Amino acid sequence: MNTSKTRVVIVGAGQAGGRAAEALRAAGHTGPITLIGEEVHLPYERPQLSKAILLDSEPNPAFIRNANGWAELDVKLSTSSRAVAADVNRREIGLKDGKTFAFDQLLLATGTRPRRMPELERGPLPVNYLRCMDDALALRSALQPGKNVVLVGGGVIGLEVASAAIARGCHVTVIEKAATVLPQVGSAVLSRYAETLHTAKGVCIRCGVSVKRATADGIELSDGTVVLADVILVGIGVEASVEIAQQLGLKGQQGIKVDTSGATGIDGVYAAGDVAEQWSPCHGRWMRLENWANAQNQAIATAKNMSGETTVYEAPPWFWTDQHGINIQIVGHPGAGEEIVRGDVAGGRFTTLSVRDGEVVGGIAANTARDMSVLRRLVVSRKRVSRDDLENPHFELKRSLVS
């Protein structure tokens, strides 16, 4: 089929959906493109929600394009629109308001939604989640000097918000039921460093305890203690938004399973971004990649395939986080092998490499951005490396690419 003039409908107007629409036009697609999003806002990238929106002197949301930009691209943008129905035989998407859109090709970029904590929602204090622009703007307003802020979940989002709350003069407590913060990353070095960093900045870290119930003053923990709270943010992970996919008959363990072209098991139906379940060689399993780079790059690669250009997407997971002025970048699976540390952990400038069977399968760069460019290439190449070289502080890491 000549795909250059097909009717394309993209469900999900976040970063993945927006970048896919741009990439389709860049690849020469001339057919109609409809971009459907639930939020009132134009498509935007999510990293700002836990960073700039909370920290800048004035909230200044950055959008992928303005309304004129989408019109110039000839993309029909339907905001404040919730897709609730899908018919694979009729090739049709239905909205909550009754409108329908016919498609020849469909891209599902429906993303994720936060896991909720009913045990806290039943309490007297309001419970916040952070997933969309309105969530971030509301949280920004709540982070007032002197407020007691409790963050349930010591992952990346929780720690980024902790950093922002401290900068805004709040008293901050992080509650993590695992033994360490950042348990999903799998790096003992990074977990210890992050806990030390946040504690030094005034954050109270409570690991190995869970939430029991909400009280009039805050949150009672599993050990019986009560943490005072004026503001509660829950960040305990997300769930894939797969209702439309399920109506089409698509299945996956955690999301919508796709191949390296972004294609699902249904002809003409694709998935991209946080909802797409992909094979990760460094993890050795199917998984969703919830990060900015994947939302952008996998969506662009998928759009190219939709337009008829054969493109294989096999990039390893890569993301970054900024906390208390420290930039931390993570690639691959840092918890998959033996961890080698280079640099000064105490000084906040270090690099780690996770080595499994002689191959680098993951790594971390804390304020060492140059090393990250090498780490990403090592993870992709699956090149066998010399452990002696990596442990030698005088050995230039980039030499491992050619040695």
Buried (B, 14 or more C-beta within 10 A) or exposed (E): EEBEEBBBBBBBBBBBBBBBBBBBBEBEBEBBBBBBBBBEBBBBBBBBBBBBBBBEEEBEBEBBBEEEBBEEBEBBBBBEBEBBBBEBEEBBBBBEEEEEBEBBBBBBBBBBBBEEBEBBEEBEBEBBBBBBBEBBBBBBEBBBEEBBBBBBBBBBBBBBBBBBBBBBEBBBBBBBBBEBBBBEBBBBBBBBBBBBBBEEBEBBBBBEBBBBEBBEBBBBBEEEEBBEBBBBBBBBEBEBBBEBBEBBEBEBEBBBBBBBBBBBBEEBBBBBBBBBBBBBBBBEEBBBBBBBBBBBBBBBBBBBBBBBEEBEBEBBBBBBBBBBEBBBBBBBBBBBBEBBBBBEBEEBBBBBBBBBEEBBBBBBBBBBEEBBEBBBBBBBEBBEBEEEBBEEEEBEBBEBEEE
